[in-house]
């Protein structure tokens, strides 16, 4: 699985772009959800940008082991918050980007306006190329 990169910007957002629809931690109305399941509206987004020689990749999440280069996120409701994507697992989970709580070994995400959580996920990581 590869991240979506346009002009050295990784977009973790559901935005309509001339290239198509991109991922998001928010829905198309600018709504996002927190760990409690509350849906919050917002027109302000933070973009994850890369330095010239950085690359992103996905690393499978294992219980209590966070990759050294996992990308942290800010969320007042989630301890040890990291960006990631859930893994579809025999219908148990939907596959979607979200916020990983390393403390709870769970990823929280929003799909079509509904809040979900999943114990199977990949961490978004970054590395520098020589």
N, C-alpha and C positions, 0 to 999 in steps of 0.2 A: 504494500500500500504506500503510495507517495502523497506528500502534501501538495497542495496547490500553490504554485508560486507564480506571481505576475509582477514583473518589474521589480524583483527582489523584495516583494512584500508577500508574506504568507497571510492569507485572509481566512480567518476562522470566523466566518460570518455567512449568513444566508443573505446574499446580495445578488441582485440581477446585474450582470455585467454583459458587455457585448460578446464575450466568449461563452456565456451561459450562466447557469446558477452556481454559486459557490457556497461552501460550508459556512456555518455560523454557530455561535453560541447564543444567537438571538434569532427570532423568526422574522419573516418579511415585514412585519409591522413594527419591528424594533423592540419586541417584547423578549425578555429573557426570564429564566426561572432560577430561583436559588434553591439551596438544599432542603428548605422546608416545603418546597413545591409552590411557593407563592410566585405569581407571574408579575413581572415588573416591566413597565414600558420605558423606553429610552430612545433618544435620537442621538446619543453620544456613544461612540464606539472607540475602542483602542485597537490599533493594528499592531500585529507582531511583525517587526521588520528584521531583516537579516543584514549582517555585515557582508561585504563583498565576497568573502571566502567561507561563509557559513553555509551549512546544509542542514536540512531537517530530515529526520527519519522517525520511525515508530519502533518502540521496544515493548515487548509484552510485559504486562505488570504481574509481578508475583507478590505474594503476601509479605508485607513488611520490607520489601526490597525496592527502593526507588532508584532508578538509574541516576548516576552522578550528573549527567547532563540533561536531566528532565527539565522542562520549561515550567517554572512556577506561575501561579496565577493568584489574584487577590480576590478573596471572598470572605466576608466577615462571618459567614455561617459554616465555612469548611476549613478545618484544620489541615495543615500540610497540603495545600491546594496545588494541583498541577494540571496542565492542559493534556487532553487525551481524546481517545475515541473508543467507544464501546465495541464489543465484538459480538456479532450474531452467534448465538449458541443454541441450536435446536429449538428456536422459538422462545427461549428464555429471555433474551435481550434483543432490543432493536439496535442496529448499528448507526451511531450518530456521534458527532463531536460533543465534548462536554468537559466537566471539571472533575478531576479525580481527587477523592479524599484518601490520602495515603493512610490516615489514622483509622478510617473505617473500611479500607480495602473495597471501595465502591466508587463508581463513576456516576455522576448525576448529569442528566441531559434533558433537553426539551425536543420533542418531535411533534410537529403539527399542533403546537399549542398545549400539549400534554407533558407533564413531568414524569420522567422515568429514572430508574437507577439500575445498575447492573454490576455484578461482581467480576465480569470479564472485560478487560480493557488493555489498550496499548497506551504508553506514555508518548507524548510528542517530545523528541529530543533534538538537540542541536550539536553539531560538531564543526570544528574549523578545518578546512582543507589547506594543505601546504601550498 
